[in-house]
Amino acid sequence: MAKKTETRPHDAASYLKTEQDCALYLQVALGDIARARGMMQLVRETGLTREGLYKASSPEGNPSFATVMKVCKALGLKLHTEPA
């Protein structure tokens, strides 16, 4: 009989201590969504290069706001702001 693996709940919020942590978390999450949907599809829909999309979605990337908006639109997502 196989031994069950014990797991613990993961709470990302416990790791988001600084604004930089939050920004990187969002950037990585958007990159994960993009890869799940298919990078080549995003290339076609955004007009960006495959390399550019991978670079923008990497932890070292620094995508422009225009790039973020193109990717959001291609993913069928809206990004909006509200007063703090």
matplotlib code that plots the C-alpha trace (Angstrom):
import matplotlib.pyplot as plt

x = [0.0, 1.4, 2.2, 0.2, 2.1, 1.4, 1.0, 0.5, -1.6, 0.4, -0.5, 1.3, 0.2, 2.6, 5.5, 4.3, 6.1, 7.2, 5.9, 8.7, 7.4, 3.9, 5.0, 7.1, 4.2, 1.8, 4.4, 5.0, 1.3, 0.6, 3.5, 2.0, -1.4, 0.2, 2.1, -1.1, -2.9, -0.1, 2.7, 2.4, -1.2, -0.2, 2.5, -0.2, -2.7, -0.3, 2.1, 5.0, 7.9, 8.0, 11.3, 9.9, 6.9, 9.2, 11.5, 8.6, 7.1, 10.3, 11.2, 14.0, 11.7, 10.4, 7.5, 6.1, 2.5, 1.6, 2.9, 1.0, -2.2, -1.7, -1.2, -4.2, -6.4, -5.2, -5.9, -9.4, -8.5, -9.1, -6.7, -8.2, -7.4, -9.4, -8.6, -6.4]
y = [0.0, 3.4, 5.9, 9.1, 12.3, 14.9, 18.5, 21.8, 24.7, 27.3, 30.9, 33.2, 36.2, 35.2, 35.9, 39.2, 41.6, 44.4, 46.2, 44.5, 41.1, 42.0, 43.3, 40.1, 37.9, 39.6, 39.4, 35.7, 35.0, 36.8, 34.8, 31.5, 32.4, 33.3, 30.0, 28.1, 29.8, 29.2, 31.6, 31.3, 32.2, 35.4, 36.1, 36.1, 38.2, 40.8, 41.2, 40.8, 38.4, 35.1, 36.1, 39.4, 37.7, 35.3, 38.1, 40.3, 37.5, 36.4, 37.6, 39.7, 41.2, 44.8, 44.9, 48.2, 49.1, 48.8, 45.2, 44.3, 45.7, 43.8, 40.5, 41.2, 41.9, 38.8, 36.7, 38.2, 40.0, 43.5, 45.5, 48.4, 50.7, 52.2, 54.7, 53.3]
z = [0.0, -1.0, 1.7, 1.5, 1.1, 3.7, 2.5, 4.1, 2.8, 0.9, 1.6, -0.8, 1.3, 4.0, 1.5, 0.2, 2.6, 0.3, -2.8, -4.8, -3.6, -4.7, -8.1, -8.8, -7.7, -10.1, -12.9, -12.4, -12.1, -15.4, -17.0, -15.7, -17.2, -20.5, -20.7, -19.8, -22.7, -25.1, -25.9, -29.7, -29.5, -27.6, -30.1, -32.8, -30.8, -29.4, -32.3, -29.8, -30.3, -28.5, -26.9, -25.9, -24.2, -22.3, -21.2, -20.1, -18.0, -16.4, -12.8, -14.4, -16.9, -16.8, -19.2, -20.3, -19.4, -23.1, -23.1, -20.0, -21.5, -24.8, -23.0, -20.7, -23.7, -25.6, -22.5, -22.2, -19.0, -17.8, -15.6, -13.8, -10.9, -8.1, -5.3, -2.6]

ax = plt.figure().add_subplot(projection="3d")
ax.plot(x, y, z, "-o")
ax.set_aspect("equal")
plt.show()
